[in-house]
Structures are given as C-alpha cells and as structure tokens.
Amino acid sequence: MADSARMNPGSKGGSPEEALFPSTLRAVAGRGDSTQAIDPLVHDKMRLAVLSALAVVTRVSFVDLKELLGATDGNLSVHARKLEEGGLIRSRKSGSGRVSRTDYSITARGRRALEGYLRHMEELIAAVRKPR
C-alpha cells in the first residue's frame, strides 16, 4: 500500500505531504502554489494593521494612524511607503512646510489584497479546527 493511501484512506495516490496537509496549510509553510501563498506585503503585522484601519474609514491622517497603531514616525513611514509602492494604499499630501498633512486611503487593489488575506486566514482556521 502506498504511503499516501495509508495516511489517507481512499486517496488516489499523490505525495504523503498532499495526503497529510491540506493545501491551505502547505501554503502557510510557503509550499503551496502562488495563488495560495500568503502575501508578505499584507502579512506583516504593521502593514496588516494599516490596511485593516484603512478598510473601515475613508481616509486617515498619518498622525491619527500613528496614534491608533502605537507606531513610531519611522516605523509607520517605512510600512506605509511599502504599501504605497505595492499599490495597496495611496497618500495625499496637503499644506506646506511645517503645517503639512499626509492622509492615507486604501486602494481597490489594497482592498482585494486584504480580502484575499482574510479569506486565506479563514480557510486556515477552518482547516486547523476541522475534527480529525
């Protein structure tokens, strides 16, 4: 009897890994196909927090976002720039000099990325909680 059949009765073959681990779990380990892999741009704790905050408001200022997330200027700046470079958020600067203000909003691409990430996490949770 093949290992995969022994590990998963009724399976039609395949690798032992396929029999033991649902595709969602393999994706978490970085071993799934690219459509199931966790997006590292979204998965980072601070960037996920930024996207989540922007998903529930139309626009938020840098100062308010920094306060909400308990971030430093430098930390938030770096992560916001990465999200903006990835097309997930947009920034709008207003004013000039010492009274400038930067506002952030989520883009349609950012909303899709966040939704995909949340869907992936829901699938992972369901797979982990599935009775054995």
KOLFI-107885 format. One record per residue: residue number from 0; x, y, z of N, C-alpha, C in turn. Coordinates in pm, 1 decimal. Example, Ala and Ser with C-alpha at 12.3 -4.5 7.8 and 13.67 -1.06 7.14 Angstrom:
BEGIN
+--------+----------+----------+----------+----------+----------+----------+----------+----------+----------+
! koltor !      n.X !      n.Y !      n.Z !     ca.X !     ca.Y !     ca.Z !      c.X !      c.Y !      c.Z !
+--------+----------+----------+----------+----------+----------+----------+----------+----------+----------+
!      0 !   1319.0 !   -569.0 !    780.0 !   1230.0 !   -450.0 !    780.0 !   1320.0 !   -330.0 !    780.0 !
!      1 !   1285.0 !   -225.0 !    708.0 !   1367.0 !   -106.0 !    714.0 !   1290.0 !      3.0 !    787.0 !
+--------+----------+----------+----------+----------+----------+----------+----------+----------+----------+
//
This chain:
BEGIN
+--------+----------+----------+----------+----------+----------+----------+----------+----------+----------+
! koltor !      n.X !      n.Y !      n.Z !     ca.X !     ca.Y !     ca.Z !      c.X !      c.Y !      c.Z !
+--------+----------+----------+----------+----------+----------+----------+----------+----------+----------+
!      0 !     86.4 !   -118.1 !      0.0 !      0.0 !      0.0 !      0.0 !     89.9 !    122.8 !      0.0 !
!      1 !     59.2 !    218.8 !    -83.4 !    139.0 !    341.4 !    -91.1 !    126.1 !    419.7 !     39.1 !
!      2 !    233.7 !    494.1 !     72.6 !    231.7 !    575.0 !    195.6 !    113.0 !    668.5 !    199.9 !
!      3 !     83.5 !    733.4 !     86.6 !    -25.6 !    830.5 !     86.7 !   -159.6 !    763.0 !    110.3 !
!      4 !   -176.7 !    641.6 !     58.7 !   -302.3 !    571.3 !     80.8 !   -313.5 !    528.9 !    227.0 !
!      5 !   -201.0 !    489.2 !    287.7 !   -201.0 !    450.7 !    427.5 !   -235.2 !    570.2 !    516.6 !
!      6 !   -183.0 !    687.8 !    480.0 !   -206.0 !    806.2 !    560.9 !   -343.1 !    866.2 !    538.2 !
!      7 !   -398.4 !    840.7 !    423.3 !   -527.4 !    898.5 !    389.2 !   -607.4 !    794.5 !    311.6 !
!      8 !   -674.2 !    705.2 !    383.3 !   -750.9 !    600.8 !    315.6 !   -846.5 !    661.5 !    213.8 !
!      9 !   -854.2 !    597.1 !     99.2 !   -944.2 !    646.4 !     -4.1 !   -877.4 !    746.3 !    -96.7 !
!     10 !   -751.6 !    779.9 !    -69.1 !   -683.9 !    874.1 !   -158.6 !   -644.7 !    801.4 !   -285.5 !
!     11 !   -625.2 !    876.6 !   -390.7 !   -592.5 !    819.6 !   -520.8 !   -443.1 !    826.8 !   -548.0 !
!     12 !   -363.6 !    835.7 !   -444.2 !   -219.3 !    846.0 !   -463.8 !   -173.2 !    984.8 !   -427.8 !
!     13 !    -65.2 !   1026.5 !   -489.3 !    -10.8 !   1157.5 !   -457.2 !     94.4 !   1143.7 !   -349.7 !
!     14 !    156.4 !   1253.8 !   -317.5 !    264.0 !   1250.5 !   -218.9 !    207.4 !   1238.4 !    -77.9 !
!     15 !    289.0 !   1188.8 !     14.1 !    244.7 !   1182.4 !    153.7 !    208.0 !   1320.3 !    206.9 !
!     16 !    282.9 !   1422.0 !    163.5 !    253.3 !   1558.9 !    206.7 !    111.8 !   1600.1 !    164.6 !
!     17 !     72.2 !   1566.7 !     40.9 !    -62.2 !   1601.0 !     -6.8 !   -169.1 !   1530.9 !     75.5 !
!     18 !   -140.2 !   1409.3 !    117.9 !   -237.5 !   1333.9 !    195.9 !   -251.4 !   1389.2 !    337.5 !
!     19 !   -140.2 !   1431.5 !    394.5 !   -142.4 !   1477.4 !    533.0 !   -184.9 !   1622.4 !    550.3 !
!     20 !   -144.0 !   1708.0 !    458.5 !   -161.5 !   1850.7 !    478.9 !   -250.1 !   1913.5 !    373.2 !
!     21 !   -361.5 !   1975.5 !    413.5 !   -444.8 !   2047.5 !    317.7 !   -362.9 !   2156.1 !    249.1 !
!     22 !   -403.4 !   2193.9 !    129.9 !   -328.7 !   2293.8 !     52.9 !   -313.0 !   2424.6 !    129.2 !
!     23 !   -410.5 !   2461.5 !    210.7 !   -400.9 !   2585.3 !    287.9 !   -283.1 !   2579.4 !    383.7 !
!     24 !   -264.4 !   2465.2 !    448.8 !   -153.2 !   2451.7 !    542.8 !    -19.4 !   2451.0 !    469.4 !
!     25 !    -13.5 !   2386.5 !    352.5 !    110.2 !   2389.2 !    274.4 !    142.4 !   2531.9 !    232.2 !
!     26 !     39.9 !   2611.5 !    200.4 !     62.4 !   2749.7 !    158.8 !    120.8 !   2831.5 !    273.2 !
!     27 !     75.2 !   2808.5 !    394.5 !    128.1 !   2880.8 !    510.4 !    276.7 !   2852.3 !    525.4 !
!     28 !    315.0 !   2729.8 !    497.2 !    455.0 !   2691.8 !    508.0 !    535.6 !   2736.7 !    386.4 !
!     29 !    470.0 !   2807.2 !    292.6 !    539.9 !   2853.0 !    173.6 !    557.9 !   2744.0 !     70.8 !
!     30 !    478.3 !   2637.9 !     79.5 !    495.4 !   2524.6 !    -10.5 !    376.1 !   2502.9 !   -100.9 !
!     31 !    279.8 !   2597.8 !    -98.1 !    165.1 !   2586.6 !   -186.6 !    192.7 !   2656.2 !   -318.6 !
!     32 !     95.5 !   2652.5 !   -408.2 !    114.2 !   2726.8 !   -532.4 !     98.7 !   2876.1 !   -505.5 !
!     33 !    139.6 !   2957.5 !   -599.5 !    146.0 !   3102.4 !   -577.0 !      8.8 !   3164.3 !   -552.8 !
!     34 !    -98.8 !   3100.6 !   -597.0 !   -231.4 !   3157.8 !   -574.2 !   -275.8 !   3138.7 !   -429.8 !
!     35 !   -210.9 !   3049.1 !   -357.7 !   -248.5 !   3022.5 !   -219.5 !   -148.1 !   3075.9 !   -118.7 !
!     36 !    -34.5 !   3123.4 !   -164.4 !     68.1 !   3170.6 !    -72.3 !     22.5 !   3297.8 !     -1.6 !
!     37 !     65.1 !   3312.6 !    121.9 !     35.1 !   3433.5 !    198.1 !    116.6 !   3548.0 !    140.4 !
!     38 !     51.2 !   3658.7 !    114.3 !    117.1 !   3776.9 !     59.2 !    200.1 !   3843.3 !    168.9 !
!     39 !    333.3 !   3841.6 !    158.3 !    415.9 !   3900.3 !    263.8 !    396.8 !   4051.1 !    277.9 !
!     40 !    352.4 !   4116.6 !    172.4 !    326.5 !   4260.2 !    181.1 !    210.8 !   4288.0 !    276.0 !
!     41 !    112.2 !   4200.4 !    278.9 !     -4.1 !   4216.7 !    366.5 !     20.2 !   4152.3 !    502.7 !
!     42 !     92.9 !   4042.5 !    505.8 !    106.1 !   3961.0 !    627.3 !    182.4 !   4029.3 !    739.8 !
!     43 !    271.7 !   4120.8 !    709.5 !    346.4 !   4189.9 !    814.8 !    249.6 !   4255.5 !    912.6 !
!     44 !    279.7 !   4244.3 !   1040.7 !    188.6 !   4291.8 !   1146.3 !    148.8 !   4439.0 !   1129.2 !
!     45 !    244.1 !   4526.5 !   1107.9 !    213.5 !   4669.3 !   1096.0 !    137.8 !   4699.0 !    966.4 !
!     46 !    178.2 !   4635.9 !    857.1 !    109.2 !   4662.2 !    730.0 !    -33.6 !   4607.3 !    732.6 !
!     47 !    -53.6 !   4493.2 !    796.4 !   -188.2 !   4439.2 !    811.9 !   -273.8 !   4533.5 !    895.6 !
!     48 !   -215.3 !   4590.2 !    999.8 !   -288.1 !   4685.8 !   1084.0 !   -323.9 !   4812.0 !   1005.6 !
!     49 !   -232.3 !   4861.4 !    924.2 !   -259.2 !   4979.6 !    841.6 !   -373.1 !   4950.9 !    744.5 !
!     50 !   -364.1 !   4839.7 !    672.6 !   -469.8 !   4804.7 !    576.5 !   -604.2 !   4785.7 !    646.5 !
!     51 !   -603.6 !   4720.7 !    760.6 !   -728.0 !   4697.3 !    835.0 !   -790.8 !   4828.5 !    879.1 !
!     52 !   -709.5 !   4919.9 !    928.1 !   -761.2 !   5050.8 !    970.0 !   -818.8 !   5126.8 !    850.5 !
!     53 !   -747.5 !   5123.3 !    739.3 !   -793.1 !   5197.6 !    621.6 !   -915.4 !   5133.7 !    555.3 !
!     54 !   -938.1 !   5006.4 !    583.1 !  -1053.5 !   4938.1 !    524.7 !  -1184.9 !   4983.5 !    587.8 !
!     55 !  -1178.6 !   5043.5 !    705.8 !  -1301.8 !   5081.5 !    775.5 !  -1326.2 !   5232.1 !    778.4 !
!     56 !  -1234.6 !   5309.6 !    724.7 !  -1253.0 !   5454.9 !    715.0 !  -1220.2 !   5499.6 !    573.3 !
!     57 !  -1270.5 !   5614.9 !    535.5 !  -1243.2 !   5666.3 !    401.6 !  -1099.6 !   5714.6 !    389.0 !
!     58 !  -1053.2 !   5782.1 !    491.4 !   -920.4 !   5842.5 !    489.0 !   -876.6 !   5865.9 !    632.5 !
!     59 !   -747.1 !   5854.8 !    656.0 !   -694.5 !   5881.7 !    790.8 !   -559.6 !   5951.6 !    778.3 !
!     60 !   -533.3 !   6044.4 !    869.5 !   -407.0 !   6117.7 !    866.2 !   -294.6 !   6032.6 !    922.8 !
!     61 !   -173.0 !   6066.7 !    885.2 !    -54.6 !   5999.3 !    936.6 !    -53.3 !   6005.2 !   1088.9 !
!     62 !    -79.5 !   6122.3 !   1143.8 !    -75.3 !   6141.2 !   1289.9 !   -179.1 !   6052.9 !   1358.9 !
!     63 !   -301.1 !   6050.5 !   1306.7 !   -405.9 !   5967.6 !   1367.4 !   -375.2 !   5818.7 !   1353.7 !
!     64 !   -323.3 !   5778.5 !   1238.6 !   -288.7 !   5638.3 !   1216.7 !   -174.5 !   5596.4 !   1309.3 !
!     65 !    -77.3 !   5681.7 !   1322.5 !     36.4 !   5655.5 !   1412.2 !    -12.2 !   5636.2 !   1555.9 !
!     66 !   -101.5 !   5721.9 !   1599.7 !   -155.9 !   5712.1 !   1735.6 !   -238.9 !   5584.7 !   1752.5 !
!     67 !   -325.2 !   5557.7 !   1656.9 !   -410.2 !   5438.9 !   1662.8 !   -327.7 !   5311.6 !   1674.3 !
!     68 !   -220.6 !   5302.9 !   1596.7 !   -141.5 !   5180.1 !   1590.6 !    -27.8 !   5176.3 !   1692.8 !
!     69 !     -4.3 !   5288.1 !   1759.9 !    105.2 !   5292.8 !   1855.5 !    240.7 !   5279.3 !   1787.8 !
!     70 !    251.9 !   5334.0 !   1668.2 !    374.6 !   5323.1 !   1589.1 !    461.1 !   5447.7 !   1605.7 !
!     71 !    586.7 !   5433.6 !   1572.1 !    674.4 !   5549.8 !   1567.1 !    663.6 !   5611.9 !   1427.7 !
!     72 !    709.2 !   5735.6 !   1414.3 !    708.0 !   5801.2 !   1283.5 !    782.1 !   5717.1 !   1179.4 !
!     73 !    902.1 !   5674.3 !   1215.6 !    984.7 !   5599.7 !   1121.0 !    924.3 !   5466.1 !   1081.9 !
!     74 !    873.2 !   5392.5 !   1180.0 !    814.2 !   5262.0 !   1152.8 !    692.9 !   5274.0 !   1061.2 !
!     75 !    602.4 !   5366.3 !   1093.2 !    484.3 !   5383.7 !   1009.8 !    522.5 !   5432.5 !    870.4 !
!     76 !    616.8 !   5522.7 !    861.7 !    660.2 !   5574.8 !    731.1 !    711.7 !   5464.2 !    640.4 !
!     77 !    795.1 !   5377.2 !    695.1 !    853.1 !   5268.3 !    616.3 !    744.1 !   5174.6 !    565.2 !
!     78 !    653.1 !   5135.0 !    653.5 !    549.0 !   5040.3 !    613.4 !    447.3 !   5104.9 !    519.0 !
!     79 !    412.5 !   5229.3 !    542.9 !    319.7 !   5298.8 !    452.4 !    381.2 !   5311.8 !    313.4 !
!     80 !    509.9 !   5340.4 !    307.5 !    576.9 !   5352.7 !    177.9 !    575.1 !   5219.1 !    102.6 !
!     81 !    599.8 !   5109.0 !    173.8 !    595.7 !   4976.9 !    109.3 !    456.3 !   4947.2 !     55.3 !
!     82 !    353.9 !   4979.0 !    134.4 !    216.1 !   4956.0 !     88.7 !    183.3 !   5044.6 !    -30.9 !
!     83 !    231.6 !   5167.5 !    -27.8 !    205.9 !   5258.8 !   -139.6 !    279.5 !   5212.1 !   -264.8 !
!     84 !    403.4 !   5170.1 !   -251.4 !    479.1 !   5118.7 !   -365.3 !    413.0 !   4994.2 !   -424.0 !
!     85 !    347.8 !   4915.4 !   -339.7 !    277.1 !   4796.0 !   -385.1 !    139.2 !   4826.7 !   -441.4 !
!     86 !     98.2 !   4952.6 !   -437.3 !    -31.3 !   4991.5 !   -491.4 !   -149.3 !   4959.1 !   -401.2 !
!     87 !   -122.5 !   4929.1 !   -272.8 !   -230.3 !   4890.0 !   -182.8 !   -292.7 !   5008.2 !   -110.3 !
!     88 !   -216.1 !   5115.8 !    -93.9 !   -270.8 !   5237.8 !    -35.4 !   -223.2 !   5356.9 !   -118.5 !
!     89 !   -287.7 !   5470.5 !    -98.3 !   -240.8 !   5593.6 !   -161.8 !   -229.8 !   5700.0 !    -54.8 !
!     90 !   -137.0 !   5791.1 !    -76.4 !   -121.4 !   5901.8 !     17.2 !   -153.0 !   6031.6 !    -55.1 !
!     91 !   -199.7 !   6126.3 !     21.9 !   -228.4 !   6259.1 !    -31.2 !   -171.1 !   6359.6 !     67.1 !
!     92 !    -84.3 !   6441.9 !     15.2 !    -21.1 !   6543.5 !     99.3 !    -89.6 !   6677.2 !     74.1 !
!     93 !   -110.6 !   6750.1 !    182.2 !   -170.5 !   6883.2 !    169.4 !    -95.1 !   6978.2 !    261.1 !
!     94 !   -109.4 !   7106.7 !    234.7 !    -37.4 !   7206.6 !    313.0 !    106.1 !   7214.3 !    266.7 !
!     95 !    185.7 !   7291.8 !    337.6 !    326.5 !   7304.0 !    303.1 !    406.7 !   7338.8 !    427.1 !
!     96 !    533.6 !   7308.1 !    420.4 !    622.3 !   7342.1 !    531.1 !    586.8 !   7270.7 !    659.2 !
!     97 !    580.9 !   7347.0 !    766.3 !    559.3 !   7289.8 !    899.3 !    415.2 !   7246.9 !    923.8 !
!     98 !    324.1 !   7287.2 !    839.8 !    183.3 !   7251.8 !    860.4 !    134.0 !   7152.5 !    754.1 !
!     99 !    225.0 !   7071.9 !    700.8 !    182.5 !   6974.4 !    600.8 !    109.9 !   6858.5 !    668.6 !
!    100 !     28.2 !   6792.8 !    591.5 !    -51.7 !   6680.8 !    642.2 !    -51.7 !   6571.9 !    535.1 !
!    101 !    -36.6 !   6449.1 !    579.4 !    -44.1 !   6334.4 !    489.3 !   -162.9 !   6249.7 !    530.2 !
!    102 !   -249.7 !   6224.4 !    434.5 !   -365.4 !   6137.2 !    455.9 !   -346.8 !   6010.6 !    373.6 !
!    103 !   -394.7 !   5898.6 !    426.2 !   -386.4 !   5770.8 !    357.4 !   -525.5 !   5715.1 !    333.1 !
!    104 !   -538.3 !   5641.3 !    223.6 !   -662.0 !   5567.9 !    194.7 !   -623.5 !   5436.8 !    126.8 !
!    105 !   -711.9 !   5340.9 !    137.0 !   -687.9 !   5210.2 !     75.7 !   -732.4 !   5215.9 !    -70.2 !
!    106 !   -660.2 !   5147.7 !   -157.1 !   -697.1 !   5140.8 !   -298.6 !   -784.0 !   5016.7 !   -321.8 !
!    107 !   -842.4 !   5006.6 !   -439.7 !   -920.8 !   4887.0 !   -474.0 !   -830.6 !   4763.3 !   -469.8 !
!    108 !   -709.7 !   4777.8 !   -516.6 !   -614.3 !   4666.4 !   -512.5 !   -583.4 !   4628.3 !   -367.6 !
!    109 !   -568.7 !   4727.3 !   -281.5 !   -543.3 !   4701.5 !   -139.8 !   -659.1 !   4630.0 !    -73.7 !
!    110 !   -780.0 !   4670.4 !   -107.6 !   -899.1 !   4605.6 !    -51.3 !   -905.6 !   4459.7 !    -96.7 !
!    111 !   -875.1 !   4434.4 !   -224.6 !   -874.3 !   4295.8 !   -274.9 !   -765.8 !   4213.2 !   -205.6 !
!    112 !   -649.1 !   4273.0 !   -185.2 !   -539.7 !   4201.5 !   -118.0 !   -577.9 !   4167.7 !     25.6 !
!    113 !   -639.6 !   4261.7 !     94.6 !   -682.7 !   4237.3 !    232.4 !   -791.1 !   4130.3 !    236.0 !
!    114 !   -887.8 !   4138.3 !    146.7 !   -994.0 !   4037.4 !    140.8 !   -935.9 !   3899.0 !    112.0 !
!    115 !   -840.2 !   3890.4 !     20.0 !   -775.8 !   3762.8 !    -10.7 !   -701.2 !   3707.5 !    109.3 !
!    116 !   -633.4 !   3794.4 !    180.1 !   -560.7 !   3753.9 !    300.8 !   -658.3 !   3701.9 !    405.9 !
!    117 !   -766.3 !   3774.1 !    428.5 !   -865.4 !   3731.9 !    528.6 !   -929.6 !   3599.2 !    489.4 !
!    118 !   -958.6 !   3582.0 !    361.6 !  -1016.5 !   3456.3 !    313.2 !   -918.5 !   3340.8 !    338.7 !
!    119 !   -793.0 !   3365.4 !    310.9 !   -690.7 !   3263.7 !    333.3 !   -682.4 !   3227.4 !    482.1 !
!    120 !   -685.8 !   3326.4 !    568.4 !   -679.5 !   3301.3 !    712.8 !   -803.4 !   3224.7 !    759.2 !
!    121 !   -920.7 !   3257.9 !    704.7 !  -1042.9 !   3185.1 !    739.8 !  -1032.4 !   3038.5 !    698.7 !
!    122 !   -974.8 !   3011.4 !    580.3 !   -955.9 !   2874.0 !    534.6 !   -858.0 !   2800.0 !    625.4 !
!    123 !   -753.5 !   2868.7 !    665.7 !   -655.6 !   2808.9 !    755.3 !   -718.3 !   2775.6 !    890.1 !
!    124 !   -795.0 !   2867.2 !    944.2 !   -862.0 !   2844.7 !   1072.6 !   -956.1 !   2726.0 !   1061.9 !
!    125 !  -1032.5 !   2720.4 !    954.1 !  -1126.1 !   2608.4 !    935.4 !  -1049.6 !   2475.8 !    925.3 !
!    126 !   -936.8 !   2475.9 !    856.2 !   -859.1 !   2352.1 !    841.0 !   -800.6 !   2307.7 !    975.4 !
!    127 !   -756.2 !   2403.3 !   1055.3 !   -698.1 !   2370.2 !   1186.0 !   -805.4 !   2320.0 !   1281.5 !
!    128 !   -922.8 !   2377.9 !   1274.4 !  -1031.9 !   2340.2 !   1366.2 !  -1108.9 !   2216.9 !   1320.4 !
!    129 !  -1083.4 !   2170.6 !   1200.3 !  -1156.2 !   2055.7 !   1145.7 !  -1131.5 !   1932.9 !   1234.6 !
!    130 !  -1241.3 !   1867.5 !   1277.4 !  -1225.3 !   1749.4 !   1362.4 !  -1147.9 !   1640.5 !   1288.4 !
!    131 !  -1064.8 !   1572.3 !   1358.7 !   -982.8 !   1465.0 !   1300.0 !  -1041.3 !   1331.7 !   1336.3 !
+--------+----------+----------+----------+----------+----------+----------+----------+----------+----------+
//
